[in-house]
Amino acid sequence: MNNQTRLQALSSFLKAQRAKILPQSVGLAPGTRRRTPGLRREEVAQLAGVSSTWYTWLEQGRDIKVSPSVLDAVSKALQLTVDERKYLYALALESGTGIGTSLQKEEPPQISPALERILHELRSCPTIISDRRLHIVGWNNAAAHVFLDFEQIPFEERNLIRLLFTRKELRRLAVNWEHFVSGFLAIFRAYYGQYVEDEWYAHFLTEMKKVHPDFQTLWEQSHVSSAPEVLLEFRHAKAGKMQFHLTSLQVQGSADLRCSIYTPDPQSSTETKLRQLIDRPASETAD
């Protein structure tokens, strides 16, 4: 990510976070002359104990000197979560992982035998393994039945964010598609801040915004979370209503992998439907 792109990402993030905070939630009068939702720039500056000019420059994406202590104050004023703070510091201090920029195609990371075993054992839980760019590198049989047969999709096209916007099956699957997407955008934004030196992210975002008009709005509204936990309701074409709890886990190891597990809601009949779906003869499950 070049310096200008990084500063623009920082600017967009600060504006979005400021717009989320209600004045009354921080002891300020709501007023009647506010042109935009949320706090004004000078109010954030006042809460953070910094000059209004300095905060304005920071939010405008100017290349100014910042310190961790001042970012701490801004984080408190904007009521940022732990993951959102990490994202802010990464962009403002350019403190990524040190991985160099690369627009070349990456080879799929190798999944260890132990992780393969875990995928196999999670028979009643659709599970997907993805890399730091959210390319899908592993999945189990349950995931193939609920989502897509990822084996038929080339690796370079098997990006989870891209598939959510391009595959009609996935758009129809989730009852609240935007809620479905938001969890993965939160994870993607966390990676975006972590790997600030990797220009692939900026190029990918530019492509998505150009090709998919609804991506821009959802991206701007997205949160930052390394491990969101959400309840999702699906309307599967063959199994009907299904409810899953999504748990996202970081996989320890040399490759930065993530394990997304969809656990059937115990208060629903999802697990029974999933087993019936998996046990159907191939001739019945084929489209």
Secondary structure as GFF3:
##gff-version 3
##sequence-region A 1 287
A	DSSP	alpha_helix	3	20	.	.	.	ID=ss1
A	DSSP	three_ten_helix	23	26	.	.	.	ID=ss2
A	DSSP	alpha_helix	41	48	.	.	.	ID=ss3
A	DSSP	alpha_helix	52	59	.	.	.	ID=ss4
A	DSSP	alpha_helix	68	77	.	.	.	ID=ss5
A	DSSP	alpha_helix	82	93	.	.	.	ID=ss6
A	DSSP	alpha_helix	113	121	.	.	.	ID=ss7
A	DSSP	beta_strand	127	130	.	.	.	ID=ss8
A	DSSP	beta_strand	136	139	.	.	.	ID=ss9
A	DSSP	alpha_helix	141	146	.	.	.	ID=ss10
A	DSSP	three_ten_helix	150	152	.	.	.	ID=ss11
A	DSSP	three_ten_helix	155	157	.	.	.	ID=ss12
A	DSSP	alpha_helix	160	166	.	.	.	ID=ss13
A	DSSP	alpha_helix	168	173	.	.	.	ID=ss14
A	DSSP	alpha_helix	177	194	.	.	.	ID=ss15
A	DSSP	alpha_helix	200	211	.	.	.	ID=ss16
A	DSSP	alpha_helix	213	221	.	.	.	ID=ss17
A	DSSP	beta_strand	229	236	.	.	.	ID=ss18
A	DSSP	beta_strand	240	251	.	.	.	ID=ss19
A	DSSP	beta_strand	257	264	.	.	.	ID=ss20
A	DSSP	alpha_helix	270	279	.	.	.	ID=ss21
A	DSSP	alpha_helix	282	285	.	.	.	ID=ss22
###
